[in-house]
Amino acid sequence: MATFLVVHPYLDIYGGGERVCHNVIKTLVAHGQKVELLTFDFDAGRYSDIVGEDFPKEVAVHSMGRRIGVSPPFTIYKRHRNFVKLLKKYRSRLEYDYLFSTQSSSPFEPVFLSKAKKNIAYVHFPEIHYDYARSGLKRRLYLWLFKKWVDKGIGRLDVVFCNSNYTKEMILRYWKSHEVKDPVVVYPPVNLDKFWSDKPLTQRCKRVTYVARFIPVKRHEIMKRLAVDLPAYEFVSVGGLIDAEKAWFNKFSENLPLNYSLKTNLPGSELRDILHYSRIYVHLMEGEHFGIAPVEGLASGCVTLVHNSGGMKEFIPDEFRWETYDDLKQKIIRYMEDEEASANWQNNRQLLWAKISVLNPEAFQNKIWSQIQELLGE
C-alpha cells in the first residue's frame, strides 16, 4: 500500500475538476491505497451537496485554511504567492509516496512538494501557455514571469492525464519543449444515471439552460442577450460562484430581463430538476476544454447545442454545434418551434446517448487505475 497526496486547492464550487478529484480519490481508496487530501477550508456537508456523494471517511484532510481573496493588479501573482506560501508551510509535515494534482493547470505542486517518488497530474488545460501564445505584447509581458514558473513544473510530471484529445493536442503544442510526458486521455466521469431522462420535448418548458461557473470567460452575457431577443422563452444560467467573483457577478446581475434568472451554487438535485424540465441546453464557452455540463444536459434529454470548438466536438455532431450568435439564436428557435426538428432530435438522441455512455465513473476509474498500476510496478 502506497500513500497518495491528492492536491486540489478549491473544493467549494461545482465543476468538472471537483468531479475528477472525487473519482480519483475513490479509485485510490477502492484499490487499497492510503489517500490524503490537501485543500483549502473543507466543508464535508458542502462537498456532499456539490458532488452528490459523501466524502470518503478513510481519507485524511489537510486544510490550508480559507482561500484568500485577491484584487487587481497582478492578481495571478498574488494568488501564486499565497498558494506557494501554504505549500511550503505544509511540505515539511506531510509524508507521502506519490503526489496527484487534480486541479492545477499550472503544475507548481511538484516544485514545492518534492518528496514524492513520482508526480501525477490531471491537466484540464495548459491555460497560461495558451493565453500567452494568443496575447498581445502587454499581456505577454504580464504573463512572462508566471509562464516561466509554470515551465519549472512541467518536466517533473511523471504521468499526465487530460480530459480530451483537444486538450492533449494543446498540451503537446505548448508544453512539448518543456519535456512533458505523452498525455493519457481519460474523459471526465459523469454520473449519467443520475441525470438520465427521456421526457419528450413537448412535455418540457420552453426553457434554455446553461451550466457554467459564474466567471467572465464562460460568456453568460450571451444568455442575457438571447433573453432580450427571444422574450417568449425562459432562460436560466446555473453555476458555481465564489467570493472572488461576486463583484463581477453583482454587476452582471443588474437589469436582467424578466425571462432570465441566475441560480448560484445549486445542489445537484435542483440542477437535475431544472435540466429535466428544460427543452434546450446551450454551452457558450469558446474552446471549452471538455465540458461535463453539456454531457449532463444531453443525458437529461435536452437538445444540446455547443460551440463548434474544444473537446465537445468529440461527442456532439455538426448539426448541434454553433459558430455565431445568429446561428445559435436560429437553432434555439428551430428546436423550440419546429416539430420536424424536434422529431429529428428524438431520433438522434439514442445515438448520442450511446456515444456518451463511455463517460461513466467506472470507465474513468478503470483507466486511471490501469496507469497507476504501471507506475506502482516500476
PyMOL commands that set and color helices and strands:
alter all, ss='L'
color gray80, all
select helices_A, chain A and resi 16-30+44-51+75-91+109-112+127-134+137-154+165-178+192-195+201-203+216-218+221-229+243-252+268-276+292-299+311-314+318-320+325-337+339-356+361-376
alter helices_A, ss='H'
color red, helices_A
select strands_A, chain A and resi 3-7+34-39+60-63+98-101+118-123+159-162+184-185+205-211+234-239+260-264+278-283+303-307+321-322
alter strands_A, ss='S'
color yellow, strands_A
deselect
rebuild
show_as cartoon
